[in-house]
Amino acid sequence: MKEKLIDLLEYTFHFNSEMIRIIAENIEKADEKVISLINHTLNAQQIWNSRILGEKAFEVWQINPLETLQEINRKNCKKSIEVVNNFDPDQKIHYQNSQGTHFENTVFEMLFQAINHSTYHRAQINSLLKQNGIDPILTDYIFYKR
């Protein structure tokens, strides 16, 4: 299971990186919603990692400088893989969400949430890019594996 989880995290990293690249190359056409969503996508993975590792988390909707997004993405992937390698996927983690409500989920559930969440928002971003006259990128997992 750990190998598959790492593969999905690397897939997430790859297409987050491609999305950041497309946005940066077309920044004059990228609207506020595109910028907000790519930041939120990266912030959310950082937050899930932080909940597992007990570290300081980003704000859910904070806007990071465009030139830092690739580095944030790289650090997110590295931290997530560190979690996979150092935690039992079935280990339960107690945490609180951004509203202060307490929850408990397994490491696997938390990392899979980060992966799935990224996929969801990349699809939203692609739709917005297309509306703004920017060619969307194919981000399906199967294209990553080909």
N, C-alpha and C positions, 0 to 999 in steps of 0.2 A: 504494500500500500504506500509506503514512503516514497518509492521510486515514481509511482504514478502521480502522487501529490507534487513532487518536485517537478515532474514534467509539466503539470498544469500551471505551476507557479512560473516556470520558464516561459510557457506559452503566454501567460498574462504579462510578464515582463516584456516579451518581444512585441506584442501588439500595443501595449501601452506606449512603448518606445516609438513605434511607428506612428501612432496617433499624435504623440507630442511633436514628432518631426513634421508631419503634415500640417499641423496647426502652426508651428513656427515658420514654415515655408510660406504660409498663406495668412500670416497674422493680420494683414490689412483687411481680409475678408472674414476673419473669425470674429464672431460677435461675442458679447458678454456671456451669453449662456454657454457657448462652447468653452470659453476660458474657465467659467465656474465649474462645469461638469468634469473637465479633465483634472482640475485641482481636487475636486471632491472625490474623484475616483482614486487618486493617489493618496489623499488624506485618509480615506477609509481603510486602505490596506495598512497604512502606517498605524492607524488607531487599533486595528485588530492585532497587529504585531505587538503593540505597546500593552494592550490588555493582557496578552499571554505572558509577556516578559516583565510586566510590572514597571514599565518605563513611562516617561512623560509623553502624552499624546498630542497630536495636532488638534486644531479645531476642525469640526466636520466640514465647514464651508470656507475655511481660510483660503485666501488667494496668495499663492507663492509666486515669486518672480519667475517669469518664463524661462530664464536661463538656468534655473535650479531644478526644473522638472525632471530632466533626464537623470540627474544625480539622486533625486528623491526616489524615482522609480528603481534605480539600481540598488539603493540602500534598502528599499522595501523588499525587493526580491532576495537580497542577501540575508536580511533578517528573517524572512519567512522560511527560507531554506535552513537557516540556523535553528529555527523552531522545530522544523521537521526532524532534523538530525539529533536534537537534544531533548525532545519531549515525546512521551507516549501519545500517539494520536487519540487514544481513548481517555487521556487524563482530563478531568473536569477542571475548568477554570472559573472562579467566581470573579465577576466584574460588574461594573455599573455602566450604563449607557450615558449619552450626553445629557440626558434629563435627570440623571441620578438614580434611576431605577436599577435594582440589583437583579442579575441573571447568573445562570450557570450553564455553560456549554462545554463540549469537548474541544480539544485542540483541533481535531479534524474538522468539526462543524464550523469553527471560527475561521480557519484558513479557507475552507471551501466557500464560506460566505464571502470572503474577500475576493476570491477568484470569480465567483458567479456575479457579484456586484460589479466588478470591473467589466465583465462581458456585457452586462445590461447597459451600463453607461457608455461603453464604446459604441454600441448600436445607436443610442440616442445621439451621440456626437456625430456619428456618420450621417444620420438623417439631417442634422443641422448643417453639417458641411455641405451636403448636397443642395439644401435650400439656399445656401450662400454661394453657390456656383463653384464649389470645390469638389473634385472627384473623391468620393469616399473610398476607403481601402477595405479590401476583403480581410476580415478578421476571424473567419471561421477556423475552428481548431483543425479541421481536415486540411486546410491550406497551409497551416503551420507544419503539419506532419508530412506534406508532400515534398 
